[in-house]
Amino acid sequence: MKRYLSVWFPGWPLTRLRRARRQPTSTSARPCPGDRPAEPIRKPFVLVEDGPHGLRVAAANASARTLGISAGLGFTDARARCPDLMHEDIDREADSRALSRLGHWMVRLSPLVALDGPDGLMIETTGCDHLHGGEPAMMENVASLLERNAIPHRLGLASTPGAASALARAWPGHILADGEEAADLTELPISALRLSQEAETLLKRFGLRQIGQLYGIDRKALGRRFQSRSAADAVLLRLDQALGLRHEPLAPLREAPSHVSRLPCPELLLATEGVQAGLEWLADDLCSRLADIGEGARAFGFHAFRADGEVSSVAITLARPVRTPKHILRLFSEKLDRIDPGFGIDLLMLEARRTGPMETSAPALSGDLAASETDPVLLSALADRITAKLGEGAVQITEAHESHLPEQAERKAGFDGHLPAPAGPHVSHGPRPIRLIEPPEEIKVLAEVPDGPPLRFIWRRVPHAVTRADGPERLAPEWWTWTAPPPPSASPEGVDRKWLNPKLDRRADAAFIARIRADLEAADPGEPVANLPRARDYYRIEDEEGRRFWLFRQGLYEDGRGGAPLWFMHGLFA
């Protein structure tokens, strides 16, 4: 049985504006049947926004509401009722960002917190109420937290998000037992179902003002009275979600952690030493829980919930699952100075994410590391320390990549605690340079014959005379990974011709591939062939001073694939 706590903030745009400007207020924020003013300005004040018929009132303070000015009223009509009406443009984006920050702060209650419209939060409290002494005590704690920060609110708790939201909006402070939704929601107004203004107005025209009046109504008849079937389905969907007949999915503000350890602070923490001591207790407690199930975690998040409604957080990532408190504390010690106590911290929380089984044996290493008997666990710990100091992605390894082009034979990847398997033997037709220039640099070359080795070349503005040359070593282009830039013209049969692309079925045999290539080259003489990649001819060159270079000619003369071939410097020999 799941339980949900709905937190509704009436007049949230005004509350957000007041908090942003840090204006003092004496307004009590404890939930009550009546509305409480969320804006300390005593004069009539409203927030306006553009509507289909011009400016309209989006939110109004208590002074404005006493004059009959409410949300949805045209701004012209509002000014007619109060010529001295103060107003500002509403900032929906700022309201949404502030509500999200408040939602992250409410994670102190439950890992699953989601937005509920533009002015509410939905908290899944399943299995969390015991941390507060039961559901009534939990609601009292939430009310105290929000009251301390002068945030007007209304609460409702039920077994469905729809029922909890209806309670918060129409019967605040109540708790519904599982299975009592249909009976207890009967007399609540239909506005508690979070319907659109148009749907609510239309239902009232039909004489439907309470949720219970929708129970026995013929659904097909209701659909015929709405302008569209979708509008009627939206009403019935909200009703079924409130009664638990249909599931209401929630979009959490963040991914729920695998394991959480909490430490409430009887007295507000104002110094880093107290935060450090709390983290040590949390690390021991969380690692003991992970040890009980034989798992470790590759990511940890440390959160300090401040009394002023802000959250200060730091996180670490690891190369492999760990559950050693000493190692975790060592990584967090590099970041604890980022925790700002502010006006005091009243709750500390440590989360474990990306959990998995611990490795019982170390894999065998290969190459130079195997010869030095390097411990992979110690290697991962070193990578974790470097990552904690320099950031995620700072530690990388080189992996072999299946490609015969020299600059693509290797690639870098993030270190995940495991060394790559050794690459298979590479077949080459000659020695390879000790240094590869990436990317290859274009050079000017003078050759005796068009497709022969160079006699002289200029690299980085320095001329070199060639005394010896070895080659060519021809490397064919990887044309199966190439996509033609221009769109193909229609074939004579009226069907667009497909160009070669990397998504070509790898199971196709060589004859099929050759047939496709020949078909492409015959489609439009000159254009497809001119766009195909060109082969490379590599040469090992020695100049008059004994320096050795590795360079290549890209393309051949009169190959029909572009202009004259280009020469590139690609490597240096010892």
DOLOSE-158662 format. One record per residue (C-alpha): residue in one letter; residue number from 0; x, y, z. Coordinates in Angstrom, 3 decimals. Layout:
BEGIN
   residuo   num         c1         c2         c3
         A   NUM          X          Y          Z
...
END
This chain:
BEGIN
   residuo   num         c1         c2         c3
         M     0      0.000      0.000      0.000
         K     1      1.476      3.299     -1.082
         R     2      0.872      6.571      0.698
         Y     3      1.153     10.087     -0.694
         L     4      1.460     13.481      0.952
         S     5      0.252     16.446     -1.084
         V     6      1.698     19.865     -0.276
         W     7     -0.170     22.736     -1.921
         F     8      1.104     26.295     -1.788
         P     9     -1.771     28.776     -2.298
         G    10     -0.529     31.995     -3.793
         W    11      2.852     30.467     -4.628
         P    12      3.934     33.229     -7.095
         L    13      3.423     35.826     -4.360
         T    14      5.226     33.676     -1.818
         R    15      8.140     33.171     -4.174
         L    16      8.345     36.900     -4.858
         R    17      8.319     37.734     -1.162
         R    18     11.001     35.160     -0.369
         A    19     13.154     36.365     -3.250
         R    20     13.073     39.874     -1.839
         R    21     13.426     38.670      1.740
         Q    22     10.568     40.808      2.977
         P    23      9.517     40.125      6.588
         T    24      6.079     38.832      7.264
         S    25      4.032     37.914     10.313
         T    26      1.680     35.638      8.422
         S    27      1.197     32.218      9.915
         A    28      1.696     29.426      7.456
         R    29     -0.054     26.633      9.309
         P    30     -2.698     24.956      7.132
         C    31     -6.209     26.124      7.823
         P    32     -9.571     26.064      6.057
         G    33     -9.338     29.702      5.078
         D    34     -6.868     31.466      2.864
         R    35     -3.951     33.336      4.406
         P    36     -2.219     36.232      2.652
         A    37      1.078     35.332      1.050
         E    38      2.193     38.891      0.286
         P    39      3.027     41.349      3.104
         I    40      2.156     44.425      1.025
         R    41     -0.916     45.880      2.633
         K    42     -1.999     47.761     -0.446
         P    43     -3.830     45.810     -3.181
         F    44     -1.206     44.022     -5.250
         V    45     -1.508     41.566     -8.168
         L    46      0.676     39.663    -10.596
         V    47     -0.454     39.832    -14.224
         E    48      0.271     37.890    -17.400
         D    49     -0.819     37.957    -21.024
         G    50     -3.974     36.001    -21.852
         P    51     -6.061     35.380    -24.975
         H    52     -8.032     38.563    -24.264
         G    53     -5.213     40.775    -23.003
         L    54     -3.725     41.129    -19.547
         R    55     -5.329     39.122    -16.758
         V    56     -4.703     38.704    -13.059
         A    57     -2.592     35.629    -12.267
         A    58     -2.345     36.097     -8.471
         A    59     -3.713     38.610     -5.963
         N    60     -2.864     39.335     -2.350
         A    61     -5.379     39.479      0.507
         S    62     -5.979     43.220      0.155
         A    63     -6.861     42.798     -3.515
         R    64     -9.110     39.789     -2.881
         T    65    -11.177     41.809     -0.371
         L    66    -12.024     44.125     -3.292
         G    67    -13.229     41.228     -5.444
         I    68    -10.010     40.921     -7.457
         S    69     -9.013     37.302     -8.000
         A    70     -7.025     35.173    -10.405
         G    71     -8.506     35.075    -13.910
         L    72    -10.017     38.564    -13.758
         G    73     -9.090     40.912    -16.592
         F    74     -6.588     43.547    -15.579
         T    75     -8.810     46.308    -16.950
         D    76    -11.671     45.188    -14.718
         A    77     -9.299     44.937    -11.776
         R    78     -8.103     48.516    -12.294
         A    79    -11.702     49.654    -12.509
         R    80    -12.348     48.192     -9.060
         C    81     -9.127     49.601     -7.619
         P    82     -7.514     52.508     -9.524
         D    83     -4.465     52.426     -7.202
         L    84     -3.866     48.727     -7.819
         M    85     -0.161     47.802     -7.733
         H    86      0.984     45.167    -10.215
         E    87      3.978     43.331    -11.646
         D    88      4.469     40.771    -14.402
         I    89      4.444     37.204    -13.200
         D    90      7.603     35.150    -13.774
         R    91      6.493     31.570    -14.368
         E    92     10.021     30.279    -14.965
         A    93     11.288     31.723    -11.692
         D    94      8.271     30.248     -9.884
         S    95      8.994     26.819    -11.372
         R    96     12.695     26.953    -10.449
         A    97     11.883     28.006     -6.887
         L    98      9.333     25.202     -6.561
         S    99     11.904     22.673     -7.793
         R   100     14.440     23.904     -5.227
         L   101     11.821     23.550     -2.521
         G   102     11.092     20.035     -3.781
         H   103     14.767     19.096     -3.476
         W   104     14.685     20.416      0.076
         M   105     11.646     18.214      0.815
         V   106     13.705     15.146     -0.091
         R   107     14.542     15.153      3.605
         L   108     11.118     13.515      4.080
         S   109     11.170     10.962      1.272
         P   110     13.427     10.123     -1.701
         L   111     10.493     10.449     -4.121
         V   112      9.300     14.036     -4.533
         A   113      7.495     15.205     -7.682
         L   114      5.936     18.441     -8.879
         D   115      2.149     18.630     -8.640
         G   116      1.182     21.380    -11.015
         P   117      2.680     24.870    -10.862
         D   118      2.020     25.336     -7.145
         G   119      2.282     21.980     -5.422
         L   120      4.466     19.012     -4.517
         M   121      3.597     15.328     -4.264
         I   122      5.647     13.213     -1.827
         E   123      5.478      9.435     -1.674
         T   124      5.755      8.666      2.027
         T   125      5.531      4.876      1.811
         G   126      7.710      3.442      4.556
         C   127      8.924      6.880      5.699
         D   128      6.338      7.814      8.302
         H   129      8.051      5.720     11.005
         L   130     11.003      8.134     10.850
         H   131      8.705     10.799     12.272
         G   132      6.605      8.736     14.643
         G   133      3.641      8.049     12.360
         E   134      1.687      9.924      9.716
         P   135      0.115     12.570     12.013
         A   136      3.530     13.404     13.468
         M   137      5.031     13.540      9.995
         M   138      2.406     16.023      8.826
         E   139      3.036     18.107     11.938
         N   140      6.776     18.114     11.184
         V   141      6.163     19.199      7.588
         A   142      3.860     21.978      8.783
         S   143      6.480     23.138     11.289
         L   144      9.236     23.178      8.677
         L   145      7.197     25.235      6.232
         E   146      5.846     27.471      8.972
         R   147      9.391     28.192     10.139
         N   148     10.190     29.457      6.653
         A   149      6.941     31.457      6.334
         I   150      5.578     29.429      3.413
         P   151      1.758     29.243      3.316
         H   152      0.701     25.678      2.618
         R   153     -2.014     23.054      2.889
         L   154     -1.478     19.324      3.423
         G   155     -3.388     16.165      2.611
         L   156     -2.423     12.505      2.929
         A   157     -4.080      9.545      1.202
         S   158     -3.402      6.334     -0.706
         T   159     -3.629      8.004     -4.138
         P   160     -2.015     11.213     -5.391
         G   161     -5.372     12.481     -6.632
         A   162     -7.083     11.991     -3.280
         A   163     -4.178     13.578     -1.390
         S   164     -4.245     16.579     -3.711
         A   165     -8.033     16.928     -3.282
         L   166     -7.645     16.935      0.494
         A   167     -4.915     19.587      0.381
         R   168     -7.088     21.874     -1.743
         A   169    -10.462     21.363     -0.126
         W   170    -10.023     19.565      3.232
         P   171     -6.523     20.429      4.463
         G   172     -4.861     18.677      7.352
         H   173     -6.817     15.403      6.967
         I   174     -5.555     11.852      6.510
         L   175     -7.559      9.233      4.600
         A   176     -7.173      5.555      5.325
         D   177     -6.704      3.174      2.424
         G   178    -10.000      2.388      0.669
         E   179    -11.913      5.368      2.051
         E   180    -11.387      7.659     -0.923
         A   181    -14.833      7.258     -2.489
         A   182    -16.686      7.879      0.796
         D   183    -14.630     10.806      2.072
         L   184    -14.289     12.682     -1.209
         T   185    -18.020     12.717     -1.911
         E   186    -18.797     16.175     -0.548
         L   187    -15.629     17.901     -1.741
         P   188    -15.993     20.451     -4.572
         I   189    -15.050     19.380     -8.079
         S   190    -12.342     22.052     -8.110
         A   191    -10.335     19.722     -5.848
         L   192     -9.809     17.343     -8.809
         R   193     -7.277     19.715    -10.438
         L   194     -9.461     20.275    -13.516
         S   195     -8.994     22.973    -16.107
         Q   196    -10.951     26.173    -15.636
         E   197    -13.032     25.452    -18.739
         A   198    -13.974     21.947    -17.577
         E   199    -14.840     23.165    -14.081
         T   200    -17.064     25.936    -15.454
         L   201    -18.869     23.523    -17.778
         L   202    -19.539     21.003    -14.992
         K   203    -21.013     23.731    -12.807
         R   204    -23.354     24.690    -15.648
         F   205    -24.588     21.085    -15.590
         G   206    -25.281     21.412    -11.855
         L   207    -22.333     19.200    -10.931
         R   208    -20.546     20.881     -8.036
         Q   209    -19.399     18.010     -5.814
         I   210    -17.143     15.042     -6.581
         G   211    -19.789     12.568     -5.420
         Q   212    -22.169     13.743     -8.147
         L   213    -19.776     12.331    -10.742
         Y   214    -19.835      8.779     -9.352
         G   215    -23.081      7.595    -10.885
         I   216    -23.232      9.793    -13.977
         D   217    -23.356      8.109    -17.364
         R   218    -19.898      8.571    -18.869
         K   219    -21.065      8.517    -22.458
         A   220    -23.660     11.162    -21.687
         L   221    -21.010     13.310    -20.013
         G   222    -18.783     12.972    -23.065
         R   223    -21.578     14.202    -25.357
         R   224    -21.974     17.383    -23.279
         F   225    -18.341     18.375    -23.720
         Q   226    -17.086     19.910    -26.909
         S   227    -14.585     17.087    -27.371
         R   228    -14.148     13.550    -26.184
         S   229    -10.672     14.372    -24.863
         A   230    -12.068     17.075    -22.546
         A   231    -14.551     14.617    -21.033
         D   232    -11.863     11.939    -20.706
         A   233     -9.666     14.420    -18.815
         V   234    -12.403     14.883    -16.196
         L   235    -12.995     11.148    -15.855
         L   236     -9.252     10.504    -15.677
         R   237     -8.827     12.835    -12.709
         L   238    -11.808     11.194    -11.007
         D   239    -10.488      7.659    -11.535
         Q   240     -7.005      8.667    -10.355
         A   241     -8.405     10.130     -7.151
         L   242    -10.433      6.956     -6.468
         G   243     -7.515      4.670     -7.260
         L   244     -9.181      3.143    -10.328
         R   245     -6.369      4.310    -12.607
         H   246     -2.693      4.774    -11.868
         E   247     -1.269      8.302    -11.783
         P   248      2.412      8.297    -12.752
         L   249      4.776     10.673    -10.984
         A   250      7.937     12.229    -12.390
         P   251     10.432     12.451     -9.491
         L   252     12.626     15.519     -9.347
         R   253     15.600     13.195     -9.097
         E   254     16.407      9.520     -9.206
         A   255     15.638      7.714     -5.998
         P   256     18.802      6.406     -4.289
         S   257     19.364      2.726     -3.597
         H   258     20.102      3.262      0.107
         V   259     19.873      6.286      2.397
         S   260     21.201      7.066      5.856
         R   261     19.805     10.061      7.790
         L   262     21.093     11.967     10.812
         P   263     18.772     14.581     12.386
         C   264     20.627     17.268     14.324
         P   265     19.150     18.162     17.739
         E   266     21.065     21.428     17.558
         L   267     21.839     23.374     14.399
         L   268     25.300     22.695     12.975
         L   269     27.223     25.871     12.248
         A   270     30.788     24.582     11.818
         T   271     32.543     22.244      9.395
         E   272     33.768     20.085     12.269
         G   273     30.198     19.116     13.133
         V   274     29.458     18.306      9.499
         Q   275     32.593     16.126      9.358
         A   276     31.567     14.224     12.480
         G   277     28.074     13.668     11.086
         L   278     29.477     12.386      7.805
         E   279     31.663      9.868      9.650
         W   280     28.616      8.469     11.478
         L   281     26.595      8.304      8.243
         A   282     29.398      6.563      6.338
         D   283     29.720      3.860      9.019
         D   284     25.968      3.330      9.135
         L   285     25.481      3.212      5.353
         C   286     28.465      0.931      4.719
         S   287     27.234     -1.498      7.370
         R   288     23.874     -1.665      5.553
         L   289     25.625     -2.353      2.265
         A   290     27.745     -5.040      3.901
         D   291     24.619     -6.785      5.171
         I   292     23.423     -7.325      1.598
         G   293     26.881     -7.940      0.133
         E   294     26.880     -4.873     -2.127
         G   295     28.847     -1.703     -2.685
         A   296     28.111      1.602     -4.408
         R   297     29.827      3.500     -7.207
         A   298     28.313      6.884     -6.339
         F   299     27.575      8.658     -3.062
         G   300     25.732     11.902     -2.410
         F   301     26.037     13.950      0.768
         H   302     23.312     16.513      1.522
         A   303     23.096     19.109      4.273
         F   304     19.565     20.462      4.783
         R   305     19.638     23.967      6.185
         A   306     17.071     25.587      8.427
         D   307     16.450     28.373      5.895
         G   308     15.087     25.953      3.286
         E   309     18.267     25.502      1.247
         V   310     20.233     22.335      0.505
         S   311     24.004     22.120      0.224
         S   312     25.190     18.971     -1.567
         V   313     28.386     17.270     -2.760
         A   314     28.826     13.978     -4.590
         I   315     31.581     11.518     -5.434
         T   316     31.876      8.769     -8.050
         L   317     34.033      5.679     -7.864
         A   318     35.588      3.340    -10.384
         R   319     34.131      0.201     -8.796
         P   320     31.632     -0.610     -6.022
         V   321     33.035      0.103     -2.548
         R   322     31.750      0.099      1.017
         T   323     34.831      1.168      2.955
         P   324     34.033      4.181      5.192
         K   325     37.676      5.303      5.321
         H   326     37.916      5.478      1.516
         I   327     34.572      7.295      1.204
         L   328     35.518      9.871      3.853
         R   329     38.862     10.470      2.183
         L   330     37.143     11.333     -1.097
         F   331     34.558     13.565      0.583
         S   332     37.270     15.425      2.502
         E   333     38.276     17.115     -0.757
         K   334     34.802     18.634     -1.107
         L   335     33.491     19.307      2.397
         D   336     34.540     22.947      2.196
         R   337     31.741     23.394     -0.371
         I   338     29.109     22.694      2.308
         D   339     27.751     26.047      3.453
         P   340     26.095     25.818      6.898
         G   341     24.259     29.108      6.329
         F   342     21.873     29.733      9.221
         G   343     22.416     26.220     10.526
         I   344     22.021     22.595      9.387
         D   345     19.276     20.505     10.970
         L   346     19.575     17.288      8.917
         L   347     22.408     15.367      7.220
         M   348     21.817     12.654      4.635
         L   349     24.138     10.241      2.806
         E   350     22.872      8.406     -0.282
         A   351     24.275      5.398     -2.103
         R   352     23.648      5.092     -5.823
         R   353     24.628      2.676     -8.596
         T   354     24.935     -0.224     -6.196
         G   355     26.212     -3.631     -7.199
         P   356     27.919     -6.765     -5.882
         M   357     31.428     -6.470     -4.548
         E   358     34.200     -8.187     -6.470
         T   359     35.670    -11.033     -4.457
         S   360     38.773    -11.560     -6.571
         A   361     40.937     -9.270     -8.601
         P   362     41.116     -9.912    -12.355
         A   363     44.456    -10.756    -13.863
         L   364     46.252     -7.818    -15.429
         S   365     48.216     -7.900    -18.638
         G   366     51.122     -6.049    -20.131
         D   367     53.450     -3.886    -18.041
         L   368     50.989     -3.671    -15.142
         A   369     50.981     -7.459    -14.765
         A   370     54.742     -7.483    -14.548
         S   371     54.704     -4.961    -11.696
         E   372     51.954     -6.900     -9.838
         T   373     49.675     -3.856     -9.673
         D   374     46.633     -4.347     -7.453
         P   375     43.482     -3.350     -9.406
         V   376     41.736     -2.358     -6.163
         L   377     44.530      0.050     -5.276
         L   378     44.535      1.284     -8.865
         S   379     40.797      2.053     -8.595
         A   380     41.353      3.844     -5.284
         L   381     44.018      6.025     -6.897
         A   382     41.650      6.819     -9.777
         D   383     38.926      7.736     -7.270
         R   384     41.236     10.210     -5.505
         I   385     42.230     11.840     -8.788
         T   386     38.582     12.054     -9.855
         A   387     37.607     13.636     -6.533
         K   388     40.257     16.323     -7.003
         L   389     39.997     17.023    -10.735
         G   390     36.420     16.029    -11.564
         E   391     34.664     13.191    -13.339
         G   392     36.367     12.088    -16.552
         A   393     39.839     13.146    -15.388
         V   394     41.091      9.530    -15.418
         Q   395     41.031      7.915    -18.842
         I   396     42.528      4.845    -20.435
         T   397     43.394      3.957    -24.022
         E   398     41.435      1.176    -25.691
         A   399     42.073     -0.584    -28.985
         H   400     39.523      0.244    -31.665
         E   401     38.725     -1.914    -34.664
         S   402     39.983      0.253    -37.511
         H   403     42.909      0.022    -39.919
         L   404     43.292      3.818    -40.076
         P   405     46.196      4.723    -37.744
         E   406     44.481      7.693    -36.032
         Q   407     41.412      5.568    -35.281
         A   408     43.153      2.414    -34.056
         E   409     42.945      3.665    -30.450
         R   410     40.472      5.739    -28.493
         K   411     40.192      7.128    -24.968
         A   412     37.520      6.033    -22.517
         G   413     36.752      6.769    -18.887
         F   414     38.304      4.425    -16.349
         D   415     35.633      2.238    -14.727
         G   416     37.879      0.181    -12.488
         H   417     38.705     -2.438    -15.100
         L   418     41.571     -2.475    -17.539
         P   419     40.707     -3.341    -21.129
         A   420     41.509     -6.722    -22.534
         P   421     44.760     -6.800    -24.501
         A   422     44.347     -6.136    -28.190
         G   423     45.014     -8.919    -30.651
         P   424     48.117     -8.981    -32.824
         H   425     48.204     -6.183    -35.380
         V   426     49.442     -7.083    -38.837
         S   427     51.468     -4.299    -40.415
         H   428     53.636     -4.167    -43.490
         G   429     56.443     -2.215    -41.883
         P   430     57.570     -0.371    -38.762
         R   431     55.328      2.226    -37.213
         P   432     56.425      5.668    -35.878
         I   433     56.970      6.262    -32.182
         R   434     54.951      9.477    -32.344
         L   435     51.686      9.898    -34.230
         I   436     50.678     13.435    -35.225
         E   437     46.980     13.904    -34.613
         P   438     45.437     15.278    -36.685
         P   439     47.720     14.783    -39.703
         E   440     49.261     18.041    -40.908
         E   441     49.157     18.991    -44.568
         I   442     52.541     19.414    -46.315
         K   443     53.795     20.603    -49.715
         V   444     55.444     17.848    -51.771
         L   445     57.452     17.662    -55.019
         A   446     57.438     14.185    -56.612
         E   447     59.343     12.832    -59.614
         V   448     56.261     11.088    -61.019
         P   449     52.622     11.863    -60.168
         D   450     51.975      8.725    -58.084
         G   451     55.575      8.204    -56.926
         P   452     57.378      8.988    -53.637
         P   453     58.312     12.592    -52.809
         L   454     61.677     14.163    -53.681
         R   455     61.272     17.252    -51.502
         F   456     58.633     18.444    -49.044
         I   457     57.932     21.428    -46.805
         W   458     56.626     20.832    -43.305
         R   459     56.045     23.644    -40.826
         R   460     57.808     26.067    -43.192
         V   461     60.999     23.956    -43.177
         P   462     62.143     22.339    -46.479
         H   463     63.426     18.750    -46.443
         A   464     65.292     16.887    -49.180
         V   465     64.466     13.167    -49.386
         T   466     67.413     10.759    -49.567
         R   467     65.575      7.464    -49.045
         A   468     61.943      6.422    -49.381
         D   469     60.137      3.163    -48.613
         G   470     56.630      2.482    -49.886
         P   471     53.920      2.832    -50.789
         E   472     51.768      1.054    -48.167
         R   473     48.224      1.500    -49.383
         L   474     45.331      1.804    -46.922
         A   475     41.864      1.639    -48.476
         P   476     39.268      4.089    -47.148
         E   477     36.551      2.846    -44.789
         W   478     33.855      3.608    -47.305
         W   479     31.306      1.468    -45.449
         T   480     31.203      4.114    -42.702
         W   481     30.711      6.997    -45.128
         T   482     27.513      8.913    -45.783
         A   483     27.227     11.027    -48.930
         P   484     26.538     14.711    -48.101
         P   485     24.167     15.612    -50.981
         P   486     20.724     14.017    -51.189
         P   487     20.450     11.553    -54.068
         S   488     18.402     12.293    -57.123
         A   489     15.473     10.137    -58.072
         S   490     16.305      6.947    -59.939
         P   491     14.880      6.262    -63.420
         E   492     12.283      4.006    -61.798
         G   493     11.091      6.949    -59.705
         V   494     12.434      5.550    -56.429
         D   495     14.961      7.507    -54.403
         R   496     18.312      5.776    -54.508
         K   497     19.849      4.832    -51.176
         W   498     23.378      6.017    -50.507
         L   499     25.982      4.157    -48.567
         N   500     25.801      4.830    -44.852
         P   501     27.133      3.319    -41.642
         K   502     23.824      1.586    -40.942
         L   503     24.352     -0.861    -43.782
         D   504     23.507     -4.411    -42.760
         R   505     26.732     -5.998    -41.587
         R   506     25.478     -9.429    -42.611
         A   507     25.551     -8.440    -46.278
         D   508     28.219    -10.316    -48.199
         A   509     31.012     -8.740    -50.227
         A   510     29.291     -9.336    -53.543
         F   511     26.193     -7.498    -52.388
         I   512     28.254     -4.547    -51.155
         A   513     30.187     -4.420    -54.448
         R   514     26.923     -4.467    -56.399
         I   515     25.554     -1.520    -54.369
         R   516     28.746      0.444    -54.898
         A   517     28.716     -0.192    -58.649
         D   518     25.092      0.849    -58.802
         L   519     25.904      4.114    -57.012
         E   520     28.775      4.935    -59.333
         A   521     26.640      4.250    -62.402
         A   522     23.707      6.364    -61.230
         D   523     25.291      9.716    -62.058
         P   524     28.672      9.656    -63.804
         G   525     31.124     11.773    -61.876
         E   526     29.087     12.909    -58.863
         P   527     28.883      9.744    -56.684
         V   528     32.449      8.760    -57.460
         A   529     33.742     12.258    -56.763
         N   530     32.209     12.167    -53.282
         L   531     33.611      8.785    -52.263
         P   532     36.566      8.803    -49.816
         R   533     40.101      8.410    -51.214
         A   534     42.777      5.826    -50.512
         R   535     46.043      6.588    -48.676
         D   536     49.580      5.722    -49.821
         Y   537     52.012      5.789    -46.871
         Y   538     55.788      6.337    -47.250
         R   539     58.649      6.051    -44.765
         I   540     60.940      8.950    -45.606
         E   541     64.519      9.841    -44.554
         D   542     65.878     13.317    -45.236
         E   543     69.468     14.442    -45.783
         E   544     69.993     14.956    -42.022
         G   545     68.918     11.433    -41.157
         R   546     65.476     12.331    -39.759
         R   547     62.737      9.875    -40.562
         F   548     59.108     10.718    -41.230
         W   549     55.857      8.905    -41.913
         L   550     53.713     10.682    -44.491
         F   551     50.956      9.742    -46.870
         R   552     49.323     10.845    -50.108
         Q   553     45.548     10.975    -49.938
         G   554     44.129     10.025    -53.316
         L   555     45.578      9.255    -56.714
         Y   556     45.815     11.335    -59.833
         E   557     42.861     10.905    -62.188
         D   558     40.959      8.704    -59.762
         G   559     37.857     10.801    -60.355
         R   560     37.436     11.598    -56.693
         G   561     38.193     15.291    -56.412
         G   562     41.160     17.348    -57.528
         A   563     44.865     16.705    -57.101
         P   564     45.928     14.428    -54.237
         L   565     46.947     15.996    -50.925
         W   566     50.001     15.097    -48.816
         F   567     50.009     14.867    -45.011
         M   568     52.600     14.349    -42.261
         H   569     51.368     11.647    -39.893
         G   570     54.255     10.422    -37.725
         L   571     57.895     10.629    -36.639
         F   572     60.384      7.754    -36.263
         A   573     63.169      7.570    -33.687
END
